[in-house]
Amino acid sequence: MEILEHPQNIHRYLAKAILKPKVHIKIKIWNTFIIGKLVKFDNHLNLLITEASEVYVGHGGVREKKLGTIMIRGASIIFIGQDYETINISEAQISKLAIKEEEEEAY
């Protein structure tokens, strides 16, 4: 995974992502991802996504909800991936994350 620090590199990466059938976006909600077709973006990393789905990976497994066309504010994005493997999480990893979340909530 390459790290994109310079704004021109980020714009180049997103311009390539527009050509992909789907992108995977991790947002600032625990274990929530947005998957859909990237249509447009701006200098603030705000994204316009069509055919969007929200995917939540948690205690009860994986839940998906269709959202349609959405805009995601750039400040709420943690990462953007063009390949499914970037967010493919095994059941064992889900269990570890769920246990960690429960321990954090206990404090």
Contact map, one row per residue, 1 for C-alpha under 8 A:
11100000000000000000000000000000000000000000000000000000000000000000000000000000000000000000000000000000000
11110000000000000000000000000000000000000000000000000000000000000000000000000000000000000000000000000000000
11111000000000000000000000000000000000000000000000000000000000000000000000000000000000000000000000000000000
01111110110000000000000000000000000000000000000000000000000000000000000000000000000000000000000000000000000
00111110110000000000000000000000000000000000000000000000000000000000000000000000000000000000000000000000000
00011111110000000000000000000000000000000000000000000000000000000000000000000000000000000000000000000000000
00011111111000000000000000000000000000000000000000000000000000000000000000000000000000000000000000000000000
00000111111100000000000000000000000000000000000000000000000000000000000000000000000000000000000000000000000
00011111111110000000000000000000000000000000000000000000000000000000000000000000000000000000000000000000000
00011111111111000000000000000000000000000000000000000000000000000000000000000000000000000000000000000000000
00000011111111100000000000000000000000000000000000000000000000000000000000000000000000000000000000000000000
00000001111111110000000000000000000000000000000000000000000000000000000000000000000000000000000000000000000
00000000111111111000000000000000000000000000000000000000000000000000000000000000000000000000000000000000000
00000000011111111100000000000000000000001000000000000000000000000000000000000000000000000000000000000000000
00000000001111111110000000000000000000000000000000000000000000000000000000000000000000000000000000000000000
00000000000111111111000000000000000000000000000000000000000000000000000000000000000000000000000000000000000
00000000000011111111011000000000000001000000000000000000000000000000000000000000010000000000000000000000000
00000000000001111111100000000000000011110000000000000000000000000000000000000000000000000000000000000000000
00000000000000111111100000000000000000000000000000000000000000000000000000000000000000000000000000000000000
00000000000000011111111000000000000011000000000000000000000000000000000000000000010000000000000000000000000
00000000000000000111111000000000000110000000000000000000000000000000000000000000000000000000000000000000000
00000000000000001001111100000000001111000000000000000000000000000000000000000000010000000000000000000000000
00000000000000001001111110000000001111000000000000000000000000000000000000000001111000000000000000000000000
00000000000000000000011111000000111100000000000000000000000000000000000000000001111101100000000000000000000
00000000000000000000001111100000111000000000000000000000000000000000000000001111100000000000000000000000000
00000000000000000000000111110011110000000000000000000000000000000000000000001111000000000000000000000000000
00000000000000000000000011111101110000000000000000000000000000000000000000011110000000000000000000000000000
00000000000000000000000001111101000000000000000000000000000000000000000000011100000000000000000000000000000
00000000000000000000000000111111000000000000000000000000000000000000000000000000000000000000000000000000000
00000000000000000000000000111111000000000000000000000000000000000000000000000000000000000000000000000000000
00000000000000000000000001001111100000000000000000000001110000000000000000000000000000000000000000000000000
00000000000000000000000001111111110000000000000000000111100000000000000000000000000000000000000000000000000
00000000000000000000000111100011111000000000000000000111000000000000000000000000000000000000000000000000000
00000000000000000000000111100001111100000000000000011110000000000000000000000000000000000000000000000000000
00000000000000000000011110000000111110000000000000011110000000000000000000000000000000000000000000000000000
00000000000000000000111100000000011111000000000011111000000000000000000000000000000000000000000000000000000
00000000000000000101111000000000001111100000000011110000000000000000000000000000000000000000000000000000000
00000000000000001101011000000000000111111000001111000000000000000000000000000000000000000000000000000000000
00000000000000000100000000000000000011111000001111000000000000000000000000000000000000000000000000000000000
00000000000000000100000000000000000001111100001110000000000000000000000000000000000000000000000000000000000
00000000000001000000000000000000000001111110111100000000000000000000000000000000000000000000000000000000000
00000000000000000000000000000000000000011111111000000000000000000000000000000000000000000000000000000000000
00000000000000000000000000000000000000001111110000000000000000000000000000000000000000000000000000000000000
00000000000000000000000000000000000000000111110000000000000000000000000001100000000000000000000000000000000
00000000000000000000000000000000000000001111111000000000000000000000000011100000000000000000000000000000000
00000000000000000000000000000000000000001111111100000000000000000000001111100000000000000000000000000000000
00000000000000000000000000000000000001111100111110000000000000000000001111000000000000000000000000000000000
00000000000000000000000000000000000001111000011111000000000000000000111100000000000000000000000000000000000
00000000000000000000000000000000000111110000001111110000000000000000111100000000000000000000000000000000000
00000000000000000000000000000000000111100000000111110000000000000001110000000000000000000000000000000000000
00000000000000000000000000000000000110000000000011111000000000000111100000000000000000000000000000000000000
00000000000000000000000000000000011110000000000011111100000000000111110000000000000000000000000000000000000
00000000000000000000000000000000011100000000000000111110000000011111000000000000000000000000000000000000000
00000000000000000000000000000001111000000000000000011111000000011110000000000000000000000000000000000000000
00000000000000000000000000000001111000000000000000001111100001111000000000000000000000000000000000000000000
00000000000000000000000000000011100000000000000000000111110001110000000000000000000000000000000000000000000
00000000000000000000000000000011000000000000000000000011111111100000000000000000000000000000010000000000000
00000000000000000000000000000010000000000000000000000001111111000000000000000000000000000000010011000000000
00000000000000000000000000000000000000000000000000000000111110000000000000000000000000000000011001000000000
00000000000000000000000000000000000000000000000000000000111111000000000000000000000000000000000000000000000
00000000000000000000000000000000000000000000000000000000111111100000000000000000000000000010010000000000000
00000000000000000000000000000000000000000000000000000011110111110000000000000000000000000000000000000000000
00000000000000000000000000000000000000000000000000000011100011111000000000000000000000000000000000000000000
00000000000000000000000000000000000000000000000000001111000001111100000000000000000000000000000000000000000
00000000000000000000000000000000000000000000000000001110000000111110000000000000000000000000000000000000000
00000000000000000000000000000000000000000000000000111100000000011111000000000000000000000000000000000000000
00000000000000000000000000000000000000000000000000111100000000001111110000000000000000000000000000000000000
00000000000000000000000000000000000000000000000001111000000000000111110000000000000000000000000000000000000
00000000000000000000000000000000000000000000000111110000000000000011111000000000000000000000000000000000000
00000000000000000000000000000000000000000000000111010000000000000011111100000000000000000000000000000000000
00000000000000000000000000000000000000000000011110000000000000000000111110000000000000000000000000000000000
00000000000000000000000000000000000000000000011110000000000000000000011111011000000000000000000000000000000
00000000000000000000000000000000000000000000111000000000000000000000001111111000000000000000000000000000000
00000000000000000000000000000000000000000001111000000000000000000000000111111000000000000000000000000000000
00000000000000000000000000000000000000000001110000000000000000000000000011111000000000000000000000000000000
00000000000000000000000000110000000000000000000000000000000000000000000111111100000000000000000000000000000
00000000000000000000000011110000000000000000000000000000000000000000000111111111000000000000000000000000000
00000000000000000000000011110000000000000000000000000000000000000000000000011111000000000000000000000000000
00000000000000000000000011100000000000000000000000000000000000000000000000001111100000000000000000000000000
00000000000000000000001111000000000000000000000000000000000000000000000000001111110000000000000000000000000
00000000000000000000001110000000000000000000000000000000000000000000000000000011111101100000000000000000000
00000000000000001001011100000000000000000000000000000000000000000000000000000001111101000000000000000000000
00000000000000000000001100000000000000000000000000000000000000000000000000000000111111000000000000000000000
00000000000000000000000100000000000000000000000000000000000000000000000000000000111111110000000000000000000
00000000000000000000000000000000000000000000000000000000000000000000000000000000001111110000000000000000000
00000000000000000000000100000000000000000000000000000000000000000000000000000000111111110000000000000000000
00000000000000000000000100000000000000000000000000000000000000000000000000000000100111111000000000000000000
00000000000000000000000000000000000000000000000000000000000000000000000000000000000111111100000000000000000
00000000000000000000000000000000000000000000000000000000000000000000000000000000000000111110110000000000000
00000000000000000000000000000000000000000000000000000000000000000000000000000000000000011111110000000000000
00000000000000000000000000000000000000000000000000000000000010000000000000000000000000001111111000000000000
00000000000000000000000000000000000000000000000000000000000000000000000000000000000000000111111100000000000
00000000000000000000000000000000000000000000000000000000000000000000000000000000000000001111111110000000000
00000000000000000000000000000000000000000000000000000000111010000000000000000000000000001111111111000000000
00000000000000000000000000000000000000000000000000000000001000000000000000000000000000000011111111100000000
00000000000000000000000000000000000000000000000000000000000000000000000000000000000000000001111111110000000
00000000000000000000000000000000000000000000000000000000010000000000000000000000000000000000111111111000000
00000000000000000000000000000000000000000000000000000000011000000000000000000000000000000000011111111100000
00000000000000000000000000000000000000000000000000000000000000000000000000000000000000000000001111111110000
00000000000000000000000000000000000000000000000000000000000000000000000000000000000000000000000111111111000
00000000000000000000000000000000000000000000000000000000000000000000000000000000000000000000000011111111100
00000000000000000000000000000000000000000000000000000000000000000000000000000000000000000000000001111111110
00000000000000000000000000000000000000000000000000000000000000000000000000000000000000000000000000111111111
00000000000000000000000000000000000000000000000000000000000000000000000000000000000000000000000000011111111
00000000000000000000000000000000000000000000000000000000000000000000000000000000000000000000000000001111111
00000000000000000000000000000000000000000000000000000000000000000000000000000000000000000000000000000111111
00000000000000000000000000000000000000000000000000000000000000000000000000000000000000000000000000000011111
